[in-house]
Amino acid sequence: MGGLSLPHLIILALVVLILFGRGRISEMMGDFGKGIKSFKQGMNEETDRPVVPPSAQIPQQAPPPAAPVQTPADPQNTNGNA
């Protein structure tokens, strides 16, 4: 009393065909095939990429910014504000 027999599978296939229609099922299978193809291409691109050593992946640090230049106080300024 386990599993689906051939008549059960045929009835199930007919119900699915009636619910979705032949066009929708073929469209879903086409989308599924495109997804598999895209996945395989992505895997091939990943293996085709050259291996970069980890030290080359560290970005170079920019030099620290220069200290701001301070100008001497204006000798004409007598109120103490620079």
C-alpha positions in Angstrom: 0.0 0.0 0.0 2.8 2.4 -0.8 3.7 4.6 -3.7 1.7 5.8 -6.7 0.8 3.3 -9.4 0.7 4.0 -13.1 -3.1 4.8 -13.2 -2.6 7.2 -10.3 0.2 9.0 -12.1 -1.9 9.3 -15.3 -4.8 10.8 -13.4 -2.5 13.2 -11.7 -0.9 14.2 -15.0 -4.4 14.8 -16.5 -5.5 17.0 -13.5 -2.3 19.1 -13.8 -2.8 19.5 -17.5 -6.4 20.6 -17.0 -5.5 23.1 -14.3 -2.5 24.7 -16.0 -3.0 24.0 -19.7 -0.4 22.8 -22.1 1.0 26.3 -22.9 1.6 27.2 -19.2 3.3 23.9 -18.5 5.6 24.3 -21.5 6.3 27.9 -20.5 7.3 26.7 -17.0 9.6 24.0 -18.4 11.2 26.6 -20.7 11.8 28.9 -17.7 13.2 26.0 -15.7 15.6 25.1 -18.6 16.7 28.8 -18.9 17.4 28.8 -15.2 19.5 25.7 -15.4 21.4 27.1 -18.4 22.1 30.4 -16.6 23.3 28.5 -13.5 25.7 26.4 -15.5 27.1 29.5 -17.3 27.6 31.2 -13.9 29.5 28.2 -12.6 31.7 28.1 -15.7 32.5 31.8 -15.4 33.4 31.2 -11.8 35.9 28.5 -12.7 37.3 30.4 -15.7 38.3 33.4 -13.5 42.0 33.4 -12.6 42.9 32.8 -9.0 44.1 36.0 -7.3 46.2 35.6 -4.2 44.7 37.1 -1.1 47.4 39.7 -0.7 46.5 41.2 -4.1 42.9 41.6 -3.0 43.7 44.1 -0.2 43.1 47.6 -1.5 45.9 50.1 -1.2 45.5 52.6 1.6 45.5 56.3 0.6 48.1 58.5 2.2 46.9 60.4 5.2 45.6 63.9 4.4 48.0 66.8 4.9 47.7 68.8 8.1 46.0 72.1 7.6 48.3 75.1 7.3 48.0 77.5 10.1 48.7 81.1 9.3 50.2 83.5 12.0 47.8 85.9 13.6 47.4 89.2 11.8 49.5 91.8 13.6 46.9 94.5 12.7 44.2 92.6 14.6 44.2 94.1 18.1 41.1 92.5 19.6 42.6 89.0 19.9 40.5 87.3 17.2 42.6 85.5 14.7 
